[in-house]
Amino acid sequence: MKIAQLSPLAESVPPKGYGGTERIISYLTQELLRQGHEVTLFASGDSETEASLISACKHSLRGDENTLVPEAYLFQSLERAFRIASKFDVIHSHVDFLGLPWARRCKTPVLTTLHGRLDIPELKATYTLFRDLPLVSVSKAQQAPIPHVNWAGAIHHGLPSDLYQFNPAGGDYLAFLGRLSPEKRPDHAIEIAKRTNMPLKIAAKVDPADQAYFKTQIEPLLDHPLIEFIGEISDREKQDFLGNARALLAPFDWPEPFGLVFIESLACGTPVLAYRRGSVPEILKHGVTGYIGDNIDDLANSARALPVLSRGACREWFEAHFTAKRMADDYMRLYERIADPIFSATATYAVAP
């Protein structure tokens, strides 16, 4: 098939640092190419891909102080893609609702994957306006706030099977990886480490919007012998950081749409301790790939039970459910359906993750 992938422009594909959506677009694009499909990627000019790359801007836009209206570049990217829509069998948009007006007026089938949280009031009304267009969620839980739109499926993310190597031994510390923001509850992670007397290493990005939270709420908690703050790490550094951990500690207190870090950890053989929020019960198998709890006490007690878990079982769960090949195969089934001349835009096609 001839497939267009429309990426946000905040980060490159793949991102140089933090950026889950762009990372998934990269994995999906590369796997589709490996399977023999022709892929055109609409992304920032500093993206690295074997696909045909069409760029509206020379570099990713997050943190670019010289770009006053970054949305202008995204609109240029969308216009460039839809202007040549007839060249593609299907267009796959990852820019949320921003691409929907173009999609409605496009003769080429358009599939839109929603990557973020949907429990925001104004989003419900927005997506309801486009309930005739097929949408994909990254977990079944993500669909809950807007159940009455045209969900074409729920497709879990996947990673290249060789991206991370299985570490059968692990280490003696708990790992926290992600953004240092209130909804990620790094304060809970620190409290759990203290209660269990286990070292905690925090590899996390602090966005400008979270600087005040970090300075006032988290930085004072870092002055403890069990806590080590590393800062943001690269993709290459994740192998050692996650693989050498005893467990990934993820007390994320928000409706997590997916949680890419969960499957990165499982790929290394490292179990996950997480709150029962959003997609977590879909991703983890309680008592096998980690433990799911409802509060600090639950996760602290689970941390003490980590030695009974099999790291091999974590890797096996990843290989069975969360590879890039499985993700691409799921998307290909949807591409073929919406590209079929008899496809009805109002139908719902459920794709099992």
C-alpha positions, 0 to 999 in steps of 0.5 A: 500500500501507499501510506502517508503518516502525518506527525506532529512537529513538536519533536522529530521522528524519532524524537531526540529526547522525550516524545512518545507519539513521534517515537511510535510513528517512527516504529510504525513507519519503519515496520511498514517499510520492512513489510514492503509498503511505500510510506511518506512521512510528513514530519520535521526536517530533522527527522531520521527515516527511510521513508520519503520525508516531506517537511514544512519546517527544518527542525522540530519546534518544541523550545524554538524561541524563534517560532512564534506560531508553531501551529502555522507550520503544522497547517502547512504540513497538513495542506501539503499532505492533503494536496497530494492525497490522491497519491496515497491509498490511506492517510494516517493522521497523528495530529488529533482533531487538527486534521479532521476538517481536511479528512472530512473533505478528502476522497482518500481514506483517513484514519486518525489515531488519538494519542492523548488524554480525552477526559477534557470537556471541550474535546468531547464536543469537538470530536462529536462534530466529526463522529462520521470519521474513523478514530483509533485509540491507543487503549480501550480505556482511552475511549471512555470519555467519548464513547459515542464517536466512530471508534474503528479500533483500539490498537496498543503501541509496539516496539521493535523486538530488538530495541531493548535486550532482556536483562535476566538479572536486573538490579537493586534499585527502583526506577522512575522514568517520564515527566516530572509533573503532578499527575505522574506523582514522583512524590509518591515514588519517593515516598514508596522508596523511603517506606521500603528502604529501596534506592530510587533513581529518577530519570525525568524531564522537567517541562517549562510548565512544570518548573514551579512544581519541581522547585517547590514540591519535588526538589526538596524531597531529593535530598535523601540518601535513597534518592538519585535524580538523573534528569532526562535520558536518551533512548540509548540510555534507557536500556541500562537504566530500565534493564538494571532496575529491580522494577519500574515504579509508575504511580501515575495518578491520571487516566494514562492513555497508554504508557510507553514506558511500561512496555519499554520496561517489560522489554528489558525484563523489568516488572512494573509497579503502577496505580490502577489508572487508565490503560494500566490493567490492559498493559500489565498482568497483575502478579506476572509482569508486575503489580497493580495497586490503588494507593501508596500502601499497595505499591509499597507492599508490592515492592517487597514482593518483587523477588517472586516475579519472573523477569523472563515472564515480563519479556515473554509478555512483551514479545507476545503483545507489544512488538512493532510488528503486531502494531503494524499488522493491526493497523494494516487490517484497518488500512485495508478496511477503510480503503475498501470501496464498500467501507462505511464511515459510520461503521465500527470495526473493532481491532483486538489489541 
